[in-house]
């Protein structure tokens, strides 16, 4: 079909004969003819009056049939096509057109909505932006199959019952996929509407120093970590801890979340090793009481999952 704009856009300069010829060309187009066959109750004059709608409908239907992908969509509204809705019959019939999102646009909108529910601080976001199958995750290293199954079990339970009182403590050597599994969990639960934040602890603790002079930013950050549905402290135990961060940031967040919302951790330490780490700060030295105090807000509220396997980094 040639461009409707060539003759309709300059209708005042088109003779009646040309107008009728172009109108018949549109009405006899295969896509339009099929639509008309589905709506035999519409008077021919009504169809002629709505020829521009019919033309646009056919044009976009043909573009969709040879879809070049969402980014290169040639339709007037990217990722949308024209839908025609007819009401009434005979000469009283009316035809309305609507822009409808295509399947590709709906998928992208769904993915964007999922991503909008997850915030990350200093963490590689690739695992937060892509859907993986459990089989695909296990196939990369079958030695972590039990850990993958435990995470999936937790995801399914949360989807079925809502937020759980306890989180998970993913423990294992460097590069076994602890962060990946935590990100996978956030992505899967974000699909069900839960919000999540994942924080890489070594960089987060360093960044907190710059928040001393920005009280609003510090307050907003702490409130975000307190209120999000799912909170992951990634690589906890690898940070250079100070007493203020431990007691007034980490302690405050955990104190608020316990018995309210689940908190998750990835670490190279077991729980005893983490307690030893939390008992020591760079300036004050060892303080077992304060370390124990923080651990009392972690240990009872997690299920420990050992993530075995080879170092995946660089592979």
Secondary structure as the mmCIF struct_conf table of DSSP 4:
data_model
#
loop_
_struct_conf.conf_type_id
_struct_conf.id
_struct_conf.beg_label_comp_id
_struct_conf.beg_label_asym_id
_struct_conf.beg_label_seq_id
_struct_conf.end_label_comp_id
_struct_conf.end_label_asym_id
_struct_conf.end_label_seq_id
TURN_TY1_P TURN_TY1_P1 UNK A 4 UNK A 4
HELX_RH_AL_P HELX_RH_AL_P1 UNK A 5 UNK A 8
TURN_TY1_P TURN_TY1_P2 UNK A 9 UNK A 10
HELX_RH_3T_P HELX_RH_3T_P1 UNK A 11 UNK A 13
BEND BEND1 UNK A 14 UNK A 14
HELX_RH_AL_P HELX_RH_AL_P2 UNK A 16 UNK A 27
TURN_TY1_P TURN_TY1_P3 UNK A 28 UNK A 28
BEND BEND2 UNK A 29 UNK A 29
HELX_RH_AL_P HELX_RH_AL_P3 UNK A 30 UNK A 38
TURN_TY1_P TURN_TY1_P4 UNK A 39 UNK A 41
STRN STRN1 UNK A 42 UNK A 42
HELX_RH_AL_P HELX_RH_AL_P4 UNK A 44 UNK A 49
TURN_TY1_P TURN_TY1_P5 UNK A 50 UNK A 50
HELX_RH_AL_P HELX_RH_AL_P5 UNK A 51 UNK A 65
TURN_TY1_P TURN_TY1_P6 UNK A 66 UNK A 66
HELX_RH_3T_P HELX_RH_3T_P2 UNK A 70 UNK A 72
BEND BEND3 UNK A 75 UNK A 77
TURN_TY1_P TURN_TY1_P7 UNK A 78 UNK A 79
STRN STRN2 UNK A 80 UNK A 87
BEND BEND4 UNK A 88 UNK A 88
STRN STRN3 UNK A 90 UNK A 90
TURN_TY1_P TURN_TY1_P8 UNK A 91 UNK A 92
STRN STRN4 UNK A 94 UNK A 101
HELX_RH_AL_P HELX_RH_AL_P6 UNK A 103 UNK A 116
TURN_TY1_P TURN_TY1_P9 UNK A 117 UNK A 117
STRN STRN5 UNK A 118 UNK A 121
BEND BEND5 UNK A 122 UNK A 123
HELX_RH_3T_P HELX_RH_3T_P3 UNK A 126 UNK A 128
BEND BEND6 UNK A 129 UNK A 130
HELX_RH_AL_P HELX_RH_AL_P7 UNK A 134 UNK A 140
HELX_RH_3T_P HELX_RH_3T_P4 UNK A 142 UNK A 144
HELX_RH_AL_P HELX_RH_AL_P8 UNK A 145 UNK A 161
BEND BEND7 UNK A 163 UNK A 163
BEND BEND8 UNK A 165 UNK A 165
STRN STRN6 UNK A 167 UNK A 171
BEND BEND9 UNK A 173 UNK A 173
TURN_TY1_P TURN_TY1_P10 UNK A 174 UNK A 175
BEND BEND10 UNK A 176 UNK A 177
HELX_RH_AL_P HELX_RH_AL_P9 UNK A 178 UNK A 190
TURN_TY1_P TURN_TY1_P11 UNK A 191 UNK A 193
STRN STRN7 UNK A 196 UNK A 200
HELX_RH_AL_P HELX_RH_AL_P10 UNK A 201 UNK A 210
TURN_TY1_P TURN_TY1_P12 UNK A 211 UNK A 213
HELX_RH_AL_P HELX_RH_AL_P11 UNK A 215 UNK A 227
BEND BEND11 UNK A 228 UNK A 229
STRN STRN8 UNK A 230 UNK A 234
TURN_TY1_P TURN_TY1_P13 UNK A 235 UNK A 237
BEND BEND12 UNK A 238 UNK A 239
HELX_RH_AL_P HELX_RH_AL_P12 UNK A 243 UNK A 244
HELX_RH_PI_P HELX_RH_PI_P1 UNK A 245 UNK A 250
HELX_RH_AL_P HELX_RH_AL_P13 UNK A 251 UNK A 257
TURN_TY1_P TURN_TY1_P14 UNK A 258 UNK A 260
BEND BEND13 UNK A 261 UNK A 261
STRN STRN9 UNK A 263 UNK A 267
BEND BEND14 UNK A 268 UNK A 269
HELX_RH_AL_P HELX_RH_AL_P14 UNK A 271 UNK A 278
TURN_TY1_P TURN_TY1_P15 UNK A 279 UNK A 279
STRN STRN10 UNK A 280 UNK A 281
TURN_TY1_P TURN_TY1_P16 UNK A 282 UNK A 284
STRN STRN11 UNK A 285 UNK A 286
HELX_RH_AL_P HELX_RH_AL_P15 UNK A 288 UNK A 295
TURN_TY1_P TURN_TY1_P17 UNK A 296 UNK A 298
HELX_RH_3T_P HELX_RH_3T_P5 UNK A 299 UNK A 301
STRN STRN12 UNK A 302 UNK A 306
BEND BEND15 UNK A 309 UNK A 309
TURN_TY1_P TURN_TY1_P18 UNK A 313 UNK A 314
#
